[in-house]
Amino acid sequence: MGWTARNIPDQSGRTVVVTGANSGLGFVTARELARRGARTVLACRDEERGSRARDELVAELPEAGPRTELRRLDLGDLASVRAFVKELPDERVDLLINNAGVMALPYGRTADGFERQFGINHLGHFALTGLLLDRLLAAPAPRVVTVSSGMHALANIDIADLNSEHSYRRWVAYARSKTANLLFTHELARLLAGTPLVAAAAHPGYAATNLQTAGVRMEGRKTVEKVIALGNRVVAQSAEAGALPTLYAATARGVAPDSFTGPRMLGWRGAPAPSWRAPWTLSDVAAERLWAASEQLTGVTYGVPS
């Protein structure tokens, strides 16, 4: 059967931040960590949806109520990222789950002018992790888990056109943002080698969430939305199953820095297992160039221990 949520070790005394925790994989991830005793921060852009998610979580786990809270975080707005970090009362963060994301949206820009998928999926999380780094390193066994996708294999980043200013194809832009997630993990693991922090990545395979239909819903393509929704019901695994690779990377013993965990069966479904990744996601040169560009774009410089 393999690793399941029942295998998550006790998380009592640990503080966890989960981005995009209002639905889908993020909600399941937050709920299962709260179930195991973590103080859990649901970091959500939409406060109304986030409040409903917290209510649902606490209704299922009443004992988690006092240690589960909602805080607003819009990864598409660097001012919101900075405000979130400034207002977070915890002096120590044990686990950061960079889960939130958007997929295959029509072209758009974030509040800071970045292409929306690159800005939210990569730059927002890059800034958040950097601003929380001191608090992560204050924990005895911290981890940063960034959720990528098997779709990263469709495209490498284009360092000369990170914001898709020369051309925009929604699926290529999505794949590049997910490649960026893996390059970020690769470089973070390299920079923090010798510290207790483990930087790892995960992907859910094909899991039924709202992510797949958001783009076509924005465009009013109702027929396509219905087809995707049908595929989610018939083919995809559940959000509970899709969250397992993230939960494994976040809590299992022996998770290696820069590892990539996904579903066992062809990266599509099944219990967590090591996942294939495109060779370009292991490039030191590409990772360093993306890192330098990300620091310049976000204004967030990492204080990495020497």
C-alpha positions as CSV (number, residue, x, y, z in Angstrom):
1,M,0.0,0.0,0.0
2,G,2.9,2.4,0.7
3,W,3.1,5.5,2.8
4,T,-0.2,7.2,3.9
5,A,-1.3,10.1,6.0
6,R,-1.4,7.7,9.0
7,N,2.4,7.6,8.8
8,I,2.8,11.3,9.5
9,P,4.9,11.6,12.7
10,D,3.6,13.7,15.6
11,Q,3.9,17.4,14.8
12,S,3.1,18.8,18.3
13,G,5.1,21.9,19.0
14,R,5.9,22.6,15.4
15,T,4.7,25.7,13.5
16,V,3.6,25.1,9.9
17,V,2.7,27.7,7.2
18,V,0.8,26.4,4.2
19,T,0.1,28.7,1.3
20,G,-3.1,28.2,-0.7
21,A,-4.6,26.3,2.2
22,N,-8.2,27.3,1.4
23,S,-8.9,24.4,-0.9
24,G,-7.6,21.3,-2.7
25,L,-4.1,20.1,-1.9
26,G,-3.3,23.0,0.4
27,F,-6.4,22.4,2.6
28,V,-5.7,18.6,2.9
29,T,-2.0,19.3,3.7
30,A,-3.0,21.8,6.4
31,R,-5.7,19.6,7.8
32,E,-3.4,16.5,8.1
33,L,-0.6,18.5,9.8
34,A,-3.1,20.0,12.2
35,R,-4.5,16.5,12.9
36,R,-1.0,15.5,14.0
37,G,-0.7,18.4,16.4
38,A,1.0,21.2,14.5
39,R,0.2,24.9,15.0
40,T,-1.0,25.5,11.5
41,V,-1.2,28.8,9.6
42,L,-3.5,28.9,6.6
43,A,-2.0,31.5,4.3
44,C,-4.7,32.4,1.8
45,R,-5.4,35.2,-0.6
46,D,-9.1,35.1,-0.3
47,E,-10.0,35.7,3.3
48,E,-13.7,34.6,2.9
49,R,-12.7,31.3,1.3
50,G,-9.9,30.9,3.8
51,S,-12.3,31.5,6.7
52,R,-14.7,28.8,5.4
53,A,-11.7,26.4,5.1
54,R,-10.7,27.1,8.6
55,D,-14.2,26.6,9.8
56,E,-14.4,23.2,8.0
57,L,-11.0,22.1,9.4
58,V,-12.0,23.0,12.9
59,A,-15.4,21.4,12.6
60,E,-13.6,18.1,11.7
61,L,-10.8,18.6,14.2
62,P,-12.2,20.6,17.2
63,E,-9.0,20.1,19.2
64,A,-7.0,21.9,16.5
65,G,-9.1,25.1,16.8
66,P,-6.8,27.0,19.2
67,R,-3.7,26.2,17.1
68,T,-5.1,26.8,13.7
69,E,-5.4,30.3,12.2
70,L,-6.0,32.1,9.0
71,R,-3.7,34.9,7.7
72,R,-4.0,36.8,4.4
73,L,-1.3,36.2,1.9
74,D,-1.5,37.3,-1.8
75,L,1.6,35.9,-3.5
76,G,0.8,38.1,-6.5
77,D,1.6,41.2,-4.4
78,L,5.0,41.5,-2.8
79,A,3.6,44.1,-0.4
80,S,1.2,41.4,0.9
81,V,4.0,38.9,1.2
82,R,6.0,41.4,3.3
83,A,3.0,42.3,5.4
84,F,2.3,38.6,6.1
85,V,5.8,38.0,7.3
86,K,5.8,41.2,9.4
87,E,2.5,40.3,11.1
88,L,3.2,36.6,11.7
89,P,3.9,36.5,15.4
90,D,6.0,33.3,15.5
91,E,9.7,33.7,16.1
92,R,10.2,30.2,14.7
93,V,8.7,28.4,11.7
94,D,9.4,24.7,11.5
95,L,7.8,23.9,8.1
96,L,6.9,26.1,5.1
97,I,4.8,24.5,2.4
98,N,4.9,26.5,-0.8
99,N,1.7,25.1,-2.2
100,A,-0.3,27.9,-3.7
101,G,-0.3,28.3,-7.5
102,V,-2.2,29.1,-10.7
103,M,-2.3,27.1,-13.9
104,A,-2.6,27.9,-17.6
105,L,-4.3,31.3,-17.0
106,P,-4.9,33.9,-19.7
107,Y,-2.1,36.4,-19.9
108,G,-2.1,38.7,-17.0
109,R,0.3,40.5,-14.6
110,T,0.7,40.6,-10.8
111,A,0.4,43.8,-8.7
112,D,4.2,44.2,-9.3
113,G,4.0,43.7,-13.0
114,F,5.3,40.1,-13.3
115,E,3.7,37.6,-15.7
116,R,1.0,36.0,-13.4
117,Q,2.1,32.4,-13.4
118,F,5.8,33.1,-12.9
119,G,5.0,35.8,-10.4
120,I,2.7,33.8,-8.2
121,N,4.1,30.3,-8.6
122,H,7.8,31.2,-8.3
123,L,8.5,34.8,-7.3
124,G,5.9,35.1,-4.5
125,H,7.2,31.9,-2.9
126,F,10.8,32.9,-3.5
127,A,10.2,36.2,-1.6
128,L,8.2,34.5,1.2
129,T,10.9,31.9,1.8
130,G,13.6,34.4,1.9
131,L,11.7,36.7,4.3
132,L,11.0,33.7,6.6
133,L,14.5,32.2,6.4
134,D,15.8,33.5,9.7
135,R,12.7,32.0,11.4
136,L,13.1,28.7,9.6
137,L,16.8,28.5,10.6
138,A,15.7,29.1,14.2
139,A,13.9,25.8,14.2
140,P,15.8,22.6,15.1
141,A,14.8,20.6,12.0
142,P,13.2,23.0,9.5
143,R,11.9,22.1,6.0
144,V,10.8,24.0,3.0
145,V,8.6,22.0,0.6
146,T,7.8,23.6,-2.7
147,V,5.0,22.0,-4.9
148,S,6.0,21.7,-8.5
149,S,4.4,19.6,-11.2
150,G,5.2,16.8,-13.6
151,M,4.2,19.4,-16.3
152,H,7.5,21.1,-15.7
153,A,8.9,18.7,-18.3
154,L,7.2,20.7,-21.0
155,A,9.6,23.6,-20.9
156,N,12.8,24.9,-19.4
157,I,12.9,28.5,-18.1
158,D,13.8,31.3,-20.6
159,I,16.2,33.5,-18.6
160,A,16.0,36.2,-21.2
161,D,12.1,36.3,-21.1
162,L,11.1,35.3,-17.5
163,N,8.0,37.4,-17.7
164,S,6.9,36.2,-21.2
165,E,7.1,39.7,-22.6
166,H,8.2,38.4,-26.1
167,S,5.6,35.7,-26.4
168,Y,3.0,34.0,-24.2
169,R,1.7,30.4,-24.4
170,R,-0.2,29.5,-21.2
171,W,1.0,25.9,-20.8
172,V,4.6,26.8,-21.6
173,A,4.4,29.6,-19.1
174,Y,3.0,27.2,-16.5
175,A,5.7,24.6,-17.2
176,R,8.4,27.3,-16.9
177,S,7.0,28.4,-13.5
178,K,7.1,24.8,-12.3
179,T,10.7,24.3,-13.6
180,A,11.5,27.5,-11.7
181,N,10.1,25.8,-8.5
182,L,12.5,22.9,-9.0
183,L,15.5,25.2,-9.8
184,F,14.6,27.2,-6.6
185,T,14.7,24.0,-4.5
186,H,17.9,22.9,-6.1
187,E,19.7,26.2,-5.4
188,L,18.2,26.6,-1.9
189,A,19.4,23.1,-1.0
190,R,22.9,24.0,-2.3
191,L,23.1,27.3,-0.5
192,L,21.9,25.8,2.8
193,A,24.0,22.7,2.7
194,G,25.5,22.2,6.2
195,T,22.5,23.7,7.9
196,P,19.6,21.6,9.4
197,L,17.1,22.9,6.8
198,V,15.9,20.5,4.2
199,A,14.6,22.0,0.9
200,A,12.6,19.5,-1.0
201,A,10.0,19.5,-3.8
202,A,6.9,17.4,-4.5
203,H,4.1,17.1,-7.1
204,P,0.6,15.6,-6.8
205,G,0.4,13.8,-10.2
206,Y,-3.1,14.2,-11.6
207,A,-5.3,15.2,-8.6
208,A,-8.8,16.7,-8.8
209,T,-8.6,20.3,-7.6
210,N,-9.9,23.7,-8.7
211,L,-6.6,24.4,-10.4
212,Q,-7.4,22.8,-13.7
213,T,-10.6,24.7,-14.3
214,A,-9.6,28.2,-13.1
215,G,-8.2,29.4,-16.4
216,V,-11.1,28.3,-18.6
217,R,-13.6,29.6,-16.1
218,M,-12.0,33.0,-16.2
219,E,-12.6,33.0,-20.0
220,G,-16.2,31.7,-19.8
221,R,-15.3,28.5,-21.7
222,K,-18.1,26.4,-20.0
223,T,-17.9,23.4,-22.3
224,V,-14.2,23.0,-21.8
225,E,-14.7,23.5,-18.0
226,K,-17.3,20.7,-18.0
227,V,-14.9,18.3,-19.9
228,I,-12.1,19.0,-17.4
229,A,-14.5,18.6,-14.5
230,L,-15.5,15.2,-15.9
231,G,-11.9,14.2,-16.3
232,N,-11.3,15.1,-12.7
233,R,-14.1,12.9,-11.6
234,V,-13.3,9.9,-13.8
235,V,-9.5,9.9,-14.1
236,A,-7.9,12.0,-11.4
237,Q,-7.0,10.8,-7.9
238,S,-8.5,12.7,-5.0
239,A,-7.0,15.8,-3.4
240,E,-6.3,13.5,-0.3
241,A,-4.2,11.2,-2.5
242,G,-2.6,14.1,-4.3
243,A,-1.4,15.8,-1.1
244,L,0.5,12.7,0.0
245,P,3.8,13.5,-1.8
246,T,3.8,16.9,-0.2
247,L,3.1,15.5,3.2
248,Y,5.8,12.9,2.7
249,A,8.4,15.4,1.7
250,A,7.3,17.6,4.7
251,T,7.4,15.0,7.4
252,A,8.9,11.6,6.5
253,R,12.2,10.5,7.9
254,G,15.2,10.6,5.6
255,V,13.9,13.0,3.0
256,A,17.0,14.3,1.2
257,P,17.7,17.9,0.2
258,D,16.7,18.6,-3.4
259,S,14.6,15.5,-3.6
260,F,11.5,15.4,-5.8
261,T,8.6,13.2,-4.6
262,G,5.5,12.3,-6.6
263,P,3.0,9.5,-7.0
264,R,4.6,6.1,-7.6
265,M,2.6,4.9,-10.7
266,L,4.3,6.7,-13.6
267,G,4.1,10.0,-11.7
268,W,0.4,9.9,-12.2
269,R,-1.2,8.4,-9.1
270,G,-0.3,6.1,-6.1
271,A,1.7,6.3,-2.9
272,P,4.7,8.8,-2.6
273,A,7.9,7.8,-4.3
274,P,11.0,9.4,-5.8
275,S,9.9,11.2,-9.0
276,W,11.7,11.7,-12.3
277,R,12.7,15.3,-13.1
278,A,14.0,17.0,-16.3
279,P,17.8,17.3,-16.4
280,W,17.6,21.0,-16.7
281,T,16.1,21.3,-13.2
282,L,19.4,20.1,-11.8
283,S,21.6,22.7,-13.6
284,D,23.7,24.7,-11.2
285,V,24.2,27.4,-13.8
286,A,20.5,27.8,-14.5
287,A,19.6,27.8,-10.8
288,E,22.2,30.5,-10.0
289,R,21.0,32.7,-12.9
290,L,17.3,32.3,-11.9
291,W,18.2,33.0,-8.2
292,A,20.1,36.2,-9.1
293,A,17.2,37.4,-11.3
294,S,14.7,36.5,-8.6
295,E,16.6,38.5,-6.0
296,Q,16.7,41.5,-8.4
297,L,13.0,41.3,-9.3
298,T,11.7,40.8,-5.8
299,G,14.2,42.9,-3.8
300,V,14.6,39.9,-1.4
301,T,18.1,38.9,-0.7
302,Y,18.7,35.8,1.3
303,G,20.9,36.0,4.4
304,V,22.5,32.6,3.9
305,P,24.8,31.4,6.7
306,S,28.5,31.3,5.5
